[in-house]
Amino acid sequence: MPEQGDQKGARRALVVLLGVVFVNIAGFGVVIPLLPFYGRAFHASAFQIGVMFSAFSAGQFFAEAFWGRLSDRIGRRPVLIVTIFGTAAAYAALAFAPNIAAACALRLVGGLMSGNISTIQGYLADVTPAEQRPGRMGLLGAAFSMGFVTGPALGGLLARPADGVAGFHLPLLTAAALAGLAALGVVLFVRETRAAHPMTPPPTPRLESLADAFRHPVIARLLIMTFVVVSGFAGIEATYGLWTQARFGWGPRQIGFAFMAIGVTGAVAQGLITGRLARRYGAAAVLTGGLVLVGAGMAIQFASPNWLVAMAGLFTVALGQSLTFPNIAALISQAAPAGRQGEMLGLNMAGNCLARFGGPLYAAAAFQHVSIGAPFATAALLIAPALYFAVRVARQTRSAP
């Protein structure tokens, strides 16, 4: 009977966590599709818009491993409360930024507060047996995707780009309100899953943690793979609004609905397909297949003659990512030493953030100085080295005892 109670508690914790993630990501989704148009309201160049995207990721890079290690030490709940309330404050301040430089600075602060993905993944790992983690990571991805279903559509409907910067006040304040609601949900409903250990030794320094990770034959390759794939995708994300505006004359509303459509794709794939495929074929094999789809989708968008073909490519990328990233997180959590899951997942997210820092910068420069399709071509080419590492991981996990 106690075991049955533990299972019910774990399921209840999972439902609460997924709800918090959904509301928080809905707020994030309100903002992301609007940023290129928000930057244009300040008369920013494509490169300055890329800097605005990168500033957020720079903050996440410095914060992610810190929050992950801290959550291992003091518990997941206090870290989630502080970071999500901080995110709400950053969105509210961004609504009233006086210029593009201030907007970039506030995006940096927002990134510092949003570096909590590894904490969420660590919470999920705490309440999930190892063999169920690929499926549960898929459910977490589905909650993210459903947030992106709601957020971009809401942002596109609320934005009024014809009114200049003032036309973005309402969607940004809505994002702040959603983040605040998610933080309140943590305060009221999320229970701690790790006991605080104030007398534990200080956390391993980041460079030492990184050295440990790169000595591990599976974790090292997964970290490199995350960096390579995300850098290409982040470049697309930062320039997508500008690209569709130049190619098809799209504005915030069309971009919002496009992001909503891929959110539906991701939610269905991660909620219904990812876990089942991972259980049947193994996380590494499904990860490899997902990378193939991501590369194909990027190539389709690069060569698309019209917006319908471009959307088909975008759907293909969304499906591929739904198979790729949950299985990367699951493989890292399975391979990490006991008690260091949050730390290793934090390193993975730090690499993710570093890629998201560099990706928008090179993509914006390529968009502005090479061609508007250059970011897609680069992202497709980056899949080749990622596939090499995925194959090596598959071989390593098959040969592991």
N, C-alpha and C positions, 0 to 999 in steps of 0.2 A: 504493500500500500504506500509506503513512503516514496518508493520509486515512481509509482503512478502519480503521486503528488508532485514530485520533481518534474515529471514530464509535462504535467499541466502548467506548472509554473514557467517552464521553459517556453511552452507554446504561447502563454500569455505575454511573456517578455518579448517574444518575437513579434507578436501582433502590435504591441505598443511601439516597439522600435520602428517597425515598418511604417506605422502611422506618422511618427515624428519625422522620419526621413522624407516621406511623401510631402508633408507640409513645408518642410525646410527647402526641399529641392524645387517645389512649385515657386517659392519666392526667388530662388536662384534662376529658374527658368523664365520668370518674368523679365529679368534684366538682360540675359545673355544675347538674345536676338536683337535687342534694341541698341546695344552699345555702338555699333558702327554708325547708326543714325544719330545717336546721342552725341558722338564725337563730331559728326558733321555739323551739328547745331553750334558747336564752338569753332567751326571752320577749320577743323583739324585735318591734316593730311592722312593718307593711308598708313604711313609709318607711325604717326602719333597715335592713331587708333590701335595699331599693333602694340605700342608701348602701354596703352591703357589695359589691354588684355594681359600683357606680360607682367605688369605691376602686381596684379592680383595673384598670379602664379608665383612670383618672387616671394610674396608674403607667405603663401602656402608652403613653399620650399623650406623656408626658415622655421616654420611653425609645425609642420606635420610630424616629423620625427620627435620633436619635443613633446607635443601633445600625446603622441602614442606612448612614449616612455613614461610620461607623467601618469597616464591612465593605468599603466601596468603597476605603478607604485602606489597611487593614492585612490584609484578607483575610476571607473568610466563616467559615473553620473556627474560628479562636480566638473569634470572637464567639459562634458557636453553642455551643461548649464552655462558656464562662462563663455564658451565659444559661440553658442547659438545666440545668446543675448548680444554679444559683441557684434555678430554679423548683422543683427537687426539695426543696431546703432549706426553701423557703417553704411547700410543702404539709405537710412534716413538722412544722413549727412550728405551722401552723394547727390540726393535730389536737389540740394541747394549749393552745389559746387559753383564757384564764380568763374572758373576757366578750366581749360584742359589740364593744366599742371596740377591744380587742386584735385581734379577728378582722378588723375593718375595716383596722387598721394593717397586719396581716400580708397582707391581700389587696392593699394598696397596694404592699408590697414584692414580692409575687408578680407584680404587673403590671409593675413595673420590670424584673424578670428575664424576663418573657414577651414583651417588646416586640421579638421577633426575626422576625416574619413577613416583613417586607420583606427581611431577610437571606436567608431561605429562598427567597423569590421571586427575589432577585438571583442566588443560586447557580444556580437553575433557568435564569434568563435567560443566565447565563454559558455553559452547556453546551447551549443550544438555539438553532438558527437562528430568525430573527425570524418567518418564515412558519409555523413549527411551534409558536409560543408559545401561541396559544389552546388547542390540543390538550393541550400539556404542562401548562399552568395548570389545565386540566380534570382531568388525572391527579393533580396536586397536590391539587386540591379533592376528588378521589375518596379519596385517602389520608386527608385530614381527615375525610371522611364515614365511612370505615371505622373510624377511631378513635372516632368518635361511635357507631358500631354497638356496639363492644366496651365502651367506657367506661361509658356510662349504665346498660347492663344489669348490668355488674359492680357499679357503685355501688349500684344499687337492691337487688341481692341481698345485698350486704355490710352495708348500713345497718340499724341497729336503733333507730329513733326512739323506741321505748318506753323505751329506756335513757337518754334524755336526751343530753347532749353526748357522753358516753362511747360512745354507740351509733354515732358517726361517726368514731371513732378508726381503725377498720380500713379503711374506704374511703379516708380521707385519707392514711393511710400507704401504702396500695396505690398511690395516685396519685403519691406521692413516689418509690416504688420504680420505677414505670414511667418517670417522668421521668429518674431516675438511669440506667436501662437505655438510654434514648434518648441521653443524654449520653455514655455509654460507647460506644455505637455510633458517634457522631461521632469520638471519640478513636481508635477502632480502624479505622474503615472509610472515613470521609469524607476526601477529598483536596482540597487547596486548589485553587481555580479562578482566583484572582486573585493576582498577585504583590504582595507588600507594597511600598509606595512611601513610605518614611519621609521622603523629601525633598520630597514633594509639598506644594503650598501648603496652608495650613489649610483645612478644609472651609468651604463657604459658610455664613454664619450663617442660622439658620432663617428669620428674617423676610425676608432677601434671597432665600433659596430659595423661600419662599412667594410672594414678588412675582414671581419668574421663572415659577413654575408658573401663577400667575393671569394672566400675560401670554400664556400659550400657549392658543390657542383650543380645543384638544382636552383637554389635561390639566386646565385650569381647570374645565370643565364636568363632567369625570369626578370630580374631587375633591368638588365640590358635591353631585353625585349620590350618591356614597358616604355623605356626611354625612347627607343627608336620609333615605335608605333605612335605613341602619343605626340611626339614632336611633329610628325606629319599631320596628324588629325588636328592638333591645336592651330596649326597654320591655316587649315581650311576653315576652322571655326571662326577665326579672327577676320578672315577676308570674305566669308560666304555672303554676308549682306551686301558688301561692295560688288562682288562678282555677279550676284543675281540682279542687282540694280543695273549694272553695266550691260549684262546679257539680255535680261528679260524685262527690265523696267520695274522690278519689284520694290515694295516699300515695307515698313514694319509689319503691316497686317499680313501680307503674303508670307513673309519670313516666319512670322509667328505660327501660322497654320502649317507651314512646311515642317517646322520643328515639332509641332504637335503630332503630325503624322508619323514622323520617325520615332517619337516617344511611344506611340501606340505599338509600332513594330517592335521596339525594344522591350516594352512591357510584356507583350504576348510571348515573345521569344524567350525572355529570361524567366518568366513565370511558368511557362508550360513546356519549353523545349530544352533549355540548357541543362537543367538537372537530370532529366531523363537521358539525354545523350551522354552526359558525363558518366552516369551510372552504368550505361551499356558499353560504351567504347573507351572510357577513361578520360580524365580531365585533359591530359596532354594531347590526345588525339583530337578532341573537340576543339581545343585551343588552336591547333594547326589548321583545321578546317575553317575556323573563324577568320584567321589571318588571310587565307586565300580569298574569302569573300570580301574582306576589307580592301585588299589590293584591287580586286576586280571592280568594286564599286567606285573607287577613286579613278580608275582608268575610264570607266563609262562616263563619269561626270566630265572628265577632261575632254573627251571626244564628243560630247552630247551636241546634237544639232538643234535641239529645242528643249523646252523646260520639262516636257513629259519624260524624255530620256534621262535628263538630269535628275529628276525625282526618282526614277528607277534605280539609278546609281546610288542615290542617297539612301534609299531603302536597303540596298544591298550592303552598304557600309554599316547601317544600323543593325542589320541582322548579324553581320560578321562581328561587330563589337559586342553584341549580346552573347556570343559564344566565346569570345576571347577573354574579356577582362574578369568576369566572375571566376573563370577557371585559373587565371593567373593568381588571383587572391586566394583561392582554395588551395592551390599547389604550394604557395608560400606558407599558408597557415599549417598545412600538413607537414612541411619540411622543417619548419622553425623549431628550435629547441623549446622544451616546456618552460613557460614563464616568460618567453621572449617573443610571443606572437605579435603583440602590439608593436614592439620595437621593430621587428622585421617588416610588418605591414606598413609601419611608418616610414621605413626606408624606401619601400616601394612607392608610397605616395609622394615622398620627397623627390624621387626620381621622376615621377609623373609631373610634379610641379615644376621641376627644372626643365623638363621637356616643354611644358606649357609656357615657360618663360622664353625659351629660345625660339620655339616654333612660330609664334605670331610675329616676331621681329624679322626672321628671314623671309617668311611668307609675305609680309606687308612690303618689304623691300623688293621681293621678286614681283609682286603684283604691280608695284609702282614703276619699276625700272626694266623688267623683262617682258612679261605679258600677264594678262589677268588669269590665264590658265596655268601659269607656272606652279603655283602651290599644289594643284591637283597632281601634276606630273611628278613633282618631288615626293609627295606623300605615297603615290603608287610605287615608286622605285624603292622607298624605304622598307617596303614589306619584304623584299628579298632577304636582307640580313636577318630580319625578325623570324622568317620561316626557317632559316638555318638553325637558329637557337631553339626554336620550337621542336624541331626534329631531334636535336641533341637532348632536350629535356625529356621527350618521349622515350628515347632509348635509355636514359639514365633511370627514369622511374620504373621502366620495365625490368631493369637489371637489379633494382634495389631489393634487399631482403624483405 
